[in-house]
Amino acid sequence: MKPIIALAAGVLPLAALQAQSPDDAALGTKSPAAVRFALLEGEYDAAMKKRSAAFRAIQKSDKYKALREAEDDDGLRALYATVEKIDMESFLEKFGAAAKQYEGTEDAVDYLMWIARYGRGHTEIQNQAVDTLINVHLASPRIERFVEVLPWLIRGHKDHDMIEVIDRVLELTPKKSIRAQAHFSRAQSIQRNNSASDEHRALAAKDLAKAKELAKGTLLGLRIEGPEFKKNRLQIGMTAPDIAGVDTNGVKFKLSDYRGKVVVLDFWGDW
């Protein structure tokens, strides 16, 4: 078993963390470990927003517009490079220090999952967090978000076989949502592997059916049913499913209200 490495970062006192809290009332009912995690995560989110805002400011600048007009890709890359990068080493140290402090307890799980999900480019640290989650915390009721991306995190990881790890998750956790996510994640991973064996593809089909059964009526259930819905309801020439909503003036409407007219549907997200 590989424990999470002891990262060289001092542990910020909880009082100092609380002093940075944007909403002390919202954090007041949380445990010290949960408060610390929420504040660290908030610090990272703030850095991400600051970086995104800098990119948006660049895109509004005259210099950016001129470079776009000139199709100067090198100039655009140089302009984007002026935006300050997020200090991931610092964040990984902070989350790693907390994971070390709570090592072996349920409180370590959120910190380890954060490192596993966001530690791209820092392979050793990320892999050790993944190892610890697999070796120590697979039975945790908090593990669902990790299970969602687990097949991709351990792809090519010489110490772990994805199918066996998912089997361990299914053996260790009684929580229905985690079991559904485990089946679905493994099915997706196998289906996207062009070199998967017939045996594994058969396993993927069983996983998908089990995930659909366990996730019925949930958001994950809708994701699982998505491809089938697209095949049966969203092909060219079919009548579009009716969509109901409220416009910017608060007026209710349905897609069917516009039948016979040209309609453009633009689905988008911001994250």
C-alpha positions in Angstrom: 0.0 0.0 0.0 1.4 3.4 -1.0 0.4 6.2 1.4 0.0 9.7 0.2 3.3 11.5 0.2 4.1 14.1 2.8 4.1 17.3 0.9 6.4 20.1 2.1 3.7 22.6 3.1 2.9 24.0 6.5 -0.6 23.4 7.8 -2.5 26.7 7.8 -4.3 27.1 11.2 -8.0 26.6 11.0 -8.5 30.1 12.5 -6.6 31.7 9.7 -8.6 29.7 7.2 -11.9 30.8 8.8 -10.8 34.4 8.7 -10.7 34.1 4.9 -14.2 32.6 4.7 -16.6 34.5 2.5 -19.6 33.1 4.4 -18.9 32.0 7.9 -22.6 31.2 8.5 -22.6 28.6 5.7 -19.4 27.0 7.1 -20.4 27.1 10.8 -22.1 23.7 10.8 -19.2 21.9 9.0 -16.4 19.9 10.6 -12.9 21.5 10.8 -11.8 19.2 7.9 -14.8 20.1 5.8 -14.3 23.9 6.5 -10.7 23.6 5.5 -11.6 21.8 2.3 -14.3 24.3 1.4 -12.0 27.2 1.9 -9.1 25.6 -0.1 -11.5 24.7 -2.9 -12.9 28.2 -2.9 -9.4 29.6 -3.1 -8.7 27.5 -6.2 -12.1 28.4 -7.8 -11.3 32.1 -7.2 -7.9 31.7 -9.0 -9.7 29.9 -11.9 -12.2 32.8 -12.2 -9.5 35.4 -12.1 -7.6 33.6 -14.9 -10.8 33.3 -17.0 -11.6 37.0 -16.5 -8.1 37.8 -17.7 -8.6 35.8 -20.9 -12.0 37.5 -21.5 -10.3 40.9 -21.0 -7.7 40.0 -23.6 -10.4 38.9 -26.1 -12.0 42.4 -25.8 -8.8 44.2 -26.4 -7.9 46.0 -29.6 -4.6 44.1 -29.8 -6.4 40.7 -29.7 -8.8 41.9 -32.5 -5.9 43.0 -34.6 -4.1 39.7 -34.2 -7.3 37.8 -35.1 -7.8 40.0 -38.1 -4.2 39.3 -39.2 -4.6 35.6 -38.5 -1.4 35.8 -36.4 -1.5 32.6 -34.4 1.9 33.1 -32.9 1.0 36.6 -31.7 -2.2 35.3 -30.2 -0.4 32.5 -28.3 2.1 35.1 -27.0 -0.7 37.3 -25.9 -2.5 34.5 -24.0 0.9 33.6 -22.4 0.8 36.9 -20.6 -2.0 35.7 -18.4 -0.6 34.5 -15.0 -0.8 30.7 -14.6 -2.4 29.1 -11.6 0.3 27.9 -9.1 -0.8 24.3 -9.1 2.2 23.2 -7.1 1.1 25.4 -4.2 -2.5 24.1 -4.3 -1.3 20.5 -4.5 0.9 21.2 -1.4 -2.0 22.6 0.5 -4.4 19.8 -0.3 -1.6 17.2 0.2 -0.7 18.6 3.6 -4.4 18.2 4.7 -4.6 14.7 3.2 -1.5 13.8 5.3 -2.9 15.3 8.5 -6.1 13.3 8.1 -4.4 10.2 6.7 -6.3 7.0 7.1 -9.5 8.8 8.1 -12.7 9.6 6.2 -11.7 13.3 6.4 -8.8 12.6 4.0 -11.1 11.5 1.1 -12.1 14.9 -0.3 -8.5 16.1 -0.3 -7.3 13.0 -2.0 -10.1 13.1 -4.6 -9.2 16.8 -5.4 -5.6 15.8 -6.0 -6.6 12.8 -8.1 -8.9 14.9 -10.3 -6.8 18.1 -10.7 -3.3 16.8 -10.4 -2.8 16.4 -14.1 0.8 17.1 -15.1 2.0 16.2 -11.6 2.0 12.4 -12.2 3.7 11.2 -9.1 1.5 13.2 -6.7 -1.7 12.3 -8.6 -0.8 8.6 -8.8 -0.1 8.4 -5.1 -3.5 10.1 -4.3 -5.1 7.5 -6.6 -3.2 4.7 -4.9 -4.3 5.8 -1.5 -8.0 6.1 -2.5 -7.9 2.6 -4.0 -6.0 1.0 -1.2 -7.6 2.7 1.8 -10.9 4.4 0.9 -12.9 2.5 -1.7 -15.5 1.7 0.9 -16.0 5.4 1.6 -19.5 6.8 1.1 -17.8 10.0 -0.4 -16.1 8.1 -3.2 -18.7 8.6 -5.9 -17.0 11.5 -7.7 -13.7 9.6 -7.7 -15.4 6.5 -9.2 -16.8 8.6 -12.0 -13.3 9.3 -13.4 -11.5 6.3 -11.9 -11.1 4.3 -15.2 -9.4 7.2 -16.9 -7.2 8.0 -13.9 -5.8 4.5 -13.7 -5.6 3.9 -17.5 -2.0 2.8 -18.1 -1.3 2.6 -14.3 0.9 -0.5 -14.0 -0.2 -1.1 -10.4 -3.9 -1.3 -11.0 -6.3 -3.1 -13.3 -9.4 -1.0 -14.0 -11.8 -4.0 -14.1 -10.5 -5.4 -10.9 -10.7 -2.1 -9.1 -14.3 -1.5 -10.1 -15.0 -5.1 -8.9 -13.6 -4.0 -5.5 -15.8 -0.9 -5.5 -18.8 -3.0 -6.1 -17.8 -5.5 -3.4 -17.1 -2.8 -0.8 -19.9 -0.3 -1.1 -23.6 -0.8 -0.5 -24.5 2.7 -1.7 -26.7 2.4 -4.7 -25.5 5.7 -6.4 -21.8 4.6 -6.1 -22.6 1.2 -7.5 -24.5 2.7 -10.4 -21.6 5.1 -11.2 -19.0 2.2 -10.9 -20.9 0.1 -13.5 -21.4 3.0 -15.8 -17.8 4.3 -15.6 -16.5 0.8 -16.4 -18.9 0.3 -19.3 -17.9 3.7 -20.8 -14.2 2.9 -20.5 -14.6 -0.4 -22.2 -16.8 0.9 -25.0 -14.4 3.6 -25.8 -11.5 1.1 -26.1 -11.2 0.0 -29.7 -9.0 -2.9 -28.7 -11.4 -4.3 -26.0 -11.9 -8.0 -26.2 -15.3 -9.6 -26.8 -15.3 -10.7 -23.2 -14.9 -7.2 -22.0 -17.5 -5.8 -24.4 -19.9 -8.3 -23.0 -19.0 -7.1 -19.5 -19.7 -3.5 -20.6 -23.2 -4.5 -21.8 -23.9 -6.0 -18.5 -22.5 -3.0 -16.6 -24.6 -0.6 -18.6 -27.8 -2.6 -18.0 -27.0 -2.8 -14.2 -26.2 0.9 -14.1 -29.4 1.8 -15.8 -31.4 -0.3 -13.3 -29.6 1.2 -10.3 -29.7 4.8 -11.5 -33.3 5.0 -12.7 -34.9 8.3 -11.9 -31.6 10.1 -11.2 -29.5 12.5 -13.3 -27.0 9.6 -13.9 -30.0 7.6 -15.2 -30.8 10.3 -17.7 -27.1 10.3 -18.9 -27.3 6.5 -19.4 -30.5 6.8 -21.4 -29.1 9.6 -23.5 -27.7 7.6 -26.4 -30.9 5.5 -26.7 -33.0 8.7 -26.6 -30.9 10.3 -29.3 -31.3 7.2 -31.5 -35.0 6.9 -31.0 -36.1 10.6 -30.8 -33.5 12.9 -32.2 -32.8 11.7 -35.8 -33.3 13.8 -38.9 -37.0 13.8 -40.0 -38.3 13.0 -36.5 -40.6 15.4 -34.6 -38.5 17.1 -31.9 -39.4 16.3 -28.3 -41.5 19.1 -26.9 -39.5 21.5 -24.7 -41.2 23.8 -22.1 -39.6 26.8 -20.5 -39.8 30.5 -19.5 -38.4 33.3 -21.7 -36.4 36.3 -20.4 -39.7 38.2 -19.9 -41.1 35.4 -17.7 -43.5 34.2 -20.3 -44.0 30.4 -20.5 -43.6 28.8 -23.9 -43.3 25.4 -25.5 -41.3 24.3 -28.6 -44.6 23.1 -30.1 -45.9 26.7 -30.1 -43.6 27.3 -33.0 -44.5 24.3 -35.1 -44.4 25.2 -38.8 -41.8 28.0 -38.3 -38.0 27.9 -38.6 -36.5 27.4 -35.2 -32.9 27.3 -34.1 -32.1 25.6 -30.8 -28.8 26.6 -29.2 -27.9 24.4 -26.2 -24.9 25.8 -24.3 -23.2 25.7 -20.9 -20.8 27.8 -18.9 -18.4 26.0 -16.5 
